[in-house]
Amino acid sequence: MAGETTIAAIFDFDGTLFRGHLWQGLMKCHIKHKVKLPSVIAFLSTHIMLSLFGEVAAKLRIVRPEAHKIRWGEDLATLLKGFSKEEGLRIFEWISDNYFMKLARPDTMALLGHHKSKGHVTVLISGSFSDFLETIRQKIGVDYAVGTELEVIDNVYSGRIIRPLCFGVNKVRLLNSFFSQAELEVDLGQSFAYADSIVDAPMLEMVGRPVAVYPDKHLLIMARRKGWYIVPQL
């Protein structure tokens, strides 16, 4: 209720609660059901090269280090172009049941269970599509999910996202917007955030109790420097 202060436990999705990535799940689903195979091949061939170029360009300081990841996340929506919302739901259910649920991290899921037992508001946040996150949210019993919105025209996915991609500093903006719209008075100083990547540093820094989960090397360095809790303990 509005006016009540609560503690939130905010969990990144890919790499934090689950191993694997949505793009891999989408690929597996399309290949399994033999749909959009030319789109799958085109996406992989284009974006693997883009990723390789992006890493080199970032090292040379030609582009921002996260630029190719943003492009990758935005273009992933093309693999859903032409599907109705109902068809998308079936795709997301298949990916959840046949890919992600097998890749849950037991230790991070235990932390999620701990927060639920404490009565904390649990939030799933990711650059993954919000429609997909809603499917996962219900399966693992998280209160809310915040992700990247897919553009829908006449109940059909257009193949585009509604910007911004829920990534980097935009996670902070979208979280704050969500808290406001949901009329959640969150005590950020007492709240928790869990993430595995340095790109999630802005989200981790917005709370008083950040936790680096299976951190990449840059986040590990940052977490150690700032004295953040690290899972697993290294």
C-alpha positions as CSV (number, residue, x, y, z in Angstrom):
1,M,0.0,0.0,0.0
2,A,1.1,3.6,-0.7
3,G,2.9,5.1,2.3
4,E,4.3,1.9,3.7
5,T,8.0,1.4,3.5
6,T,9.3,-2.0,2.4
7,I,12.6,-3.7,1.8
8,A,13.2,-5.0,-1.7
9,A,15.3,-7.8,-3.0
10,I,16.1,-7.1,-6.6
11,F,17.5,-10.0,-8.7
12,D,19.1,-9.8,-12.1
13,F,18.0,-12.8,-14.3
14,D,20.6,-14.1,-16.8
15,G,23.7,-15.2,-15.1
16,T,22.4,-14.4,-11.6
17,L,19.3,-16.5,-10.8
18,F,19.9,-18.7,-13.9
19,R,22.8,-19.8,-16.1
20,G,22.2,-19.3,-19.8
21,H,20.7,-16.5,-21.8
22,L,17.3,-15.8,-23.4
23,W,18.8,-15.6,-26.9
24,Q,20.1,-19.2,-26.5
25,G,16.7,-20.3,-25.3
26,L,15.0,-18.7,-28.3
27,M,17.4,-20.4,-30.7
28,K,16.8,-23.8,-29.2
29,C,13.0,-23.3,-29.3
30,H,13.0,-22.2,-33.0
31,I,15.4,-25.0,-34.0
32,K,13.4,-27.6,-32.1
33,H,10.2,-26.5,-33.8
34,K,11.7,-25.7,-37.1
35,V,10.4,-22.1,-37.2
36,K,12.2,-18.9,-38.4
37,L,15.4,-20.9,-39.2
38,P,16.6,-18.3,-41.7
39,S,16.1,-15.6,-39.1
40,V,18.0,-17.6,-36.5
41,I,21.0,-18.1,-39.0
42,A,20.9,-14.4,-40.0
43,F,20.8,-13.2,-36.3
44,L,23.7,-15.4,-35.3
45,S,25.9,-14.7,-38.2
46,T,25.3,-11.0,-38.0
47,H,25.6,-10.6,-34.2
48,I,28.5,-12.9,-33.5
49,M,30.5,-10.7,-35.9
50,L,29.1,-7.6,-34.3
51,S,30.0,-9.0,-30.9
52,L,33.6,-9.7,-32.0
53,F,34.0,-6.3,-33.6
54,G,32.4,-4.6,-30.6
55,E,34.9,-6.2,-28.2
56,V,37.8,-5.0,-30.3
57,A,36.3,-1.6,-30.9
58,A,35.7,-1.2,-27.1
59,K,39.4,-2.1,-26.3
60,L,40.4,0.5,-28.8
61,R,37.9,2.9,-27.2
62,I,36.1,3.5,-30.5
63,V,32.7,2.6,-29.0
64,R,31.3,2.1,-25.5
65,P,32.1,-1.3,-24.2
66,E,28.4,-2.2,-23.8
67,A,27.3,-0.8,-27.3
68,H,27.3,-4.2,-29.0
69,K,25.4,-5.8,-26.1
70,I,22.6,-3.2,-26.4
71,R,22.4,-3.8,-30.2
72,W,22.3,-7.5,-29.5
73,G,19.4,-7.1,-27.0
74,E,17.4,-4.8,-29.2
75,D,17.7,-6.9,-32.3
76,L,16.7,-10.1,-30.5
77,A,13.1,-9.0,-30.9
78,T,13.3,-9.8,-34.6
79,L,13.1,-13.5,-33.7
80,L,9.6,-12.9,-32.5
81,K,8.4,-10.8,-35.4
82,G,5.0,-12.0,-36.7
83,F,4.1,-14.1,-33.7
84,S,0.9,-13.3,-31.9
85,K,1.0,-12.6,-28.1
86,E,-0.6,-16.1,-27.6
87,E,2.1,-17.8,-29.7
88,G,4.7,-15.8,-27.9
89,L,3.4,-17.1,-24.5
90,R,3.7,-20.6,-25.8
91,I,7.3,-19.9,-26.9
92,F,8.2,-18.4,-23.5
93,E,6.6,-21.3,-21.7
94,W,8.7,-23.8,-23.7
95,I,11.9,-21.8,-23.1
96,S,11.1,-21.6,-19.3
97,D,10.3,-25.3,-18.9
98,N,12.8,-26.9,-21.4
99,Y,15.7,-24.6,-21.0
100,F,15.9,-22.2,-18.1
101,M,14.4,-24.2,-15.2
102,K,17.2,-26.7,-15.7
103,L,19.7,-23.9,-15.3
104,A,18.6,-22.4,-12.0
105,R,21.5,-21.6,-9.6
106,P,20.6,-23.4,-6.3
107,D,22.5,-20.9,-4.1
108,T,20.9,-17.8,-5.6
109,M,17.5,-19.4,-5.6
110,A,18.0,-20.2,-1.9
111,L,18.7,-16.5,-1.4
112,L,15.5,-15.6,-3.2
113,G,13.6,-18.1,-0.9
114,H,15.2,-16.4,2.1
115,H,14.0,-13.0,1.1
116,K,10.5,-14.3,0.4
117,S,10.4,-15.8,3.9
118,K,11.4,-12.4,5.4
119,G,8.5,-10.8,3.6
120,H,10.7,-8.7,1.4
121,V,9.3,-7.5,-2.0
122,T,11.1,-9.5,-4.6
123,V,11.8,-8.1,-8.1
124,L,13.1,-9.8,-11.2
125,I,14.9,-7.4,-13.5
126,S,16.6,-8.1,-16.9
127,G,17.2,-6.9,-20.4
128,S,15.1,-9.9,-21.3
129,F,11.6,-9.3,-22.6
130,S,9.0,-8.5,-20.0
131,D,6.5,-11.0,-21.4
132,F,9.1,-13.7,-20.9
133,L,10.0,-12.5,-17.4
134,E,6.3,-12.6,-16.4
135,T,6.3,-16.3,-17.3
136,I,9.4,-17.0,-15.2
137,R,8.2,-14.7,-12.4
138,Q,5.1,-16.8,-11.9
139,K,7.0,-20.1,-12.0
140,I,9.5,-19.1,-9.2
141,G,7.1,-17.0,-7.2
142,V,8.7,-13.5,-7.5
143,D,6.4,-10.6,-6.8
144,Y,7.3,-8.3,-9.7
145,A,9.2,-8.4,-13.0
146,V,10.8,-5.4,-14.9
147,G,12.2,-6.0,-18.3
148,T,12.3,-4.8,-21.9
149,E,9.0,-4.1,-23.5
150,L,8.2,-5.7,-26.9
151,E,6.3,-3.6,-29.4
152,V,2.9,-5.1,-30.2
153,I,0.7,-4.1,-33.1
154,D,-2.7,-5.6,-33.5
155,N,-1.8,-8.4,-31.0
156,V,1.3,-9.3,-33.0
157,Y,5.0,-8.7,-32.2
158,S,6.4,-6.2,-34.6
159,G,10.0,-7.4,-34.2
160,R,11.0,-4.2,-32.3
161,I,11.4,-3.3,-28.7
162,I,10.0,-0.2,-27.0
163,R,13.1,1.6,-26.0
164,P,15.0,1.8,-23.8
165,L,16.5,-1.7,-23.4
166,C,16.4,-2.6,-19.7
167,F,20.2,-2.6,-19.5
168,G,22.9,-0.7,-17.5
169,V,21.8,2.6,-16.1
170,N,18.4,2.1,-17.7
171,K,17.7,-0.6,-15.1
172,V,17.9,2.0,-12.4
173,R,15.6,4.3,-14.3
174,L,13.0,1.6,-15.1
175,L,13.1,0.3,-11.5
176,N,12.5,3.7,-10.1
177,S,9.7,4.3,-12.6
178,F,8.2,0.9,-11.7
179,F,8.3,1.6,-8.0
180,S,6.6,4.9,-8.5
181,Q,3.9,3.5,-10.7
182,A,3.3,0.5,-8.4
183,E,3.2,3.0,-5.4
184,L,5.9,1.0,-3.6
185,E,7.7,2.9,-1.0
186,V,11.0,1.1,-1.1
187,D,13.7,1.7,1.5
188,L,16.6,1.5,-0.9
189,G,19.2,1.9,1.9
190,Q,18.0,-1.3,3.5
191,S,17.3,-3.2,0.2
192,F,19.3,-5.8,-1.6
193,A,20.4,-6.2,-5.2
194,Y,22.0,-9.2,-6.9
195,A,23.8,-9.2,-10.2
196,D,26.7,-10.9,-12.1
197,S,27.9,-8.2,-14.5
198,I,29.8,-4.9,-14.3
199,V,27.1,-3.4,-16.5
200,D,24.7,-3.8,-13.5
201,A,27.0,-1.7,-11.3
202,P,24.5,1.3,-11.4
203,M,21.7,-1.0,-10.1
204,L,23.9,-2.5,-7.4
205,E,24.9,1.0,-6.2
206,M,21.4,2.1,-5.9
207,V,20.8,-0.1,-2.8
208,G,22.5,-0.3,0.5
209,R,23.1,-4.1,0.3
210,P,24.6,-5.0,-3.1
211,V,25.7,-8.6,-3.8
212,A,27.9,-9.7,-6.7
213,V,26.7,-13.1,-7.8
214,Y,29.2,-15.2,-9.9
215,P,30.7,-11.9,-10.9
216,D,32.6,-11.2,-14.1
217,K,36.2,-10.0,-13.6
218,H,35.4,-6.3,-13.6
219,L,32.5,-6.7,-11.2
220,L,34.6,-8.9,-8.9
221,I,37.3,-6.2,-8.8
222,M,34.7,-3.6,-8.0
223,A,33.0,-5.7,-5.3
224,R,36.2,-6.5,-3.6
225,R,37.2,-2.8,-3.6
226,K,33.9,-1.7,-2.2
227,G,33.6,-4.6,0.3
228,W,30.4,-6.0,-1.2
229,Y,29.2,-9.5,-0.4
230,I,30.2,-12.0,-3.1
231,V,28.4,-15.3,-4.0
232,P,29.9,-17.8,-4.0
233,Q,32.6,-16.7,-1.6
234,L,35.9,-16.8,-3.4
